[in-house]
């Protein structure tokens, strides 16, 4: 019943010992990641296979006879045992074959690759913008935390977390895109990245809409991390030596807060995916979001299954890599095994 | 405790912000100015007026009535998702806290992994199989929240389980369920209440997003997220119709978040006080003591 306190490991040391420990722990995290990806693939495949909504019934339509549906099932290979179908599918995914869409028999991989050209840059841009918004805002809110200005910045950033992404997007359209005409209200260049500047312009407002909401969590983190740093003796020492505050914060504070920040960023990735799907709808961007919504509408199970797995894998790889790096690389965190 | 909560100005604001949509949802059960589903093609896109407080939509339906009825599904989905999160997350946390060291570690790792699994993906799987509904979106949000609840509650539960009075009760022959019910639950209830209230705000936001994508209550039943999605095409023509549903959703999310903060301050006063004294203790401006020291 009683739980013994976990034994603390001794400090990691440095040089070769530290490198070896870091390598061992990263390897550990990689194993966990692979196991998690397998679990996620089983979950996605299993749920879609077991829950109602058979591909054959969908393709057969409303007035198909039971015999016709049965024939379709055999044709699609749905009568084979579940584990065989799973191995077939996951083997294909590993070799880059995501199956063919049941609707237009296009390879899913080709379509997904095309759509990711919009969604990936959008997500990366949103992530970068959320950091560029959150770090200065959080630091200013911490340094000026006793003034009304600092307090209102902190409150305002929390307020922005409560505004749904699509509302932010609409506000940006009405307040920025329409009056200034700097950014398109909707859409993405038909020739995609042929003109990178044009393509980027189409992504800026959508990415901002995602970033504002996501940055609220980061602001809270940066603010409390900076307050923590400000109370350290070495900041006082630095100030006493005549270093300006911003120099101490930049040279020492950033170094202290960067790794934990990486971990917090990792937890934002799933939110950014959700945000991307929403703003793709709002700004009519031809990304993965629109593709998956169309697939759900058509109940195109093959495409849904593969697309969901690729998205989940992307999110999990990013999230777990970032959180693992922030934990493993930080010499201050002594892991309790 | 309640008096401390009521003295908290943010708590009052939160209560008001949540109270208005709750009242709107309850009122709409018995009365709305117009039938929110009745089409009146002659009245399409009427501007706000004493008859139609917020104007009408493309079908001539009264937007104020739609907003009132929409509060029902938004509130219901939010509460349902949070109930699922607590109902699944708490037993999961208890199992993890009670399990042997090895199994507990595996469960903990599993919870960490499940947190990385996007709620949206779960929602899409469920919608593909069962079609869009309030239950499906709430279930997806609720399960996503359950792992978050579990992760925050596990250390809390472990701490209580390791306390001397639990050891004493175990020695006295009280069973596991008895200990959970009599000692652990009452001691961790405040934390759970705080987390659940904070989750309400997250769930309201997620519900708005999912129903905007069409994964929530199917038409014709109104919900705020979908109302906004329906009106979105008007952004170039009459953006003012978008204001009311946007404000409504934002109000509800902020309201729940403020309630959560106020509850935290009321229920964990030691922590709040500790945080503020720590903040006061060391300011970087040189004070007389630091200069002489």
Interface residues (C-beta under 8 A of the other chain):
Chain A: X1 X2 X3 X32 X36 X39 X40 X43 X44 X47 X48 X51 X52 X53 X145 X146 X158 X159 X161 X162 X163 X164 X165 X166 X167 X170 X171 X173 X174 X178 X185 X227 X230 X231 X235 X236 X239 X245 X267 X270 X273 X274 X277 X278 X281 X282 X292 X293 X296 X299 X301 X304 X308 X311 X312 X315 X316 X319 X320
Chain B: X101 X109 X113 X115 X116 X117 X118 X119 X120 X121 X124 X125 X126 X127 X128 X129 X130 X158 X161 X162 X166 X167 X170 X201 X205 X206 X208 X209 X212 X213 X214 X225 X228 X229 X232 X235 X236 X239 X242 X246 X249 X250 X253 X254 X257 X278 X279 X281 X282 X283 X284 X286 X290
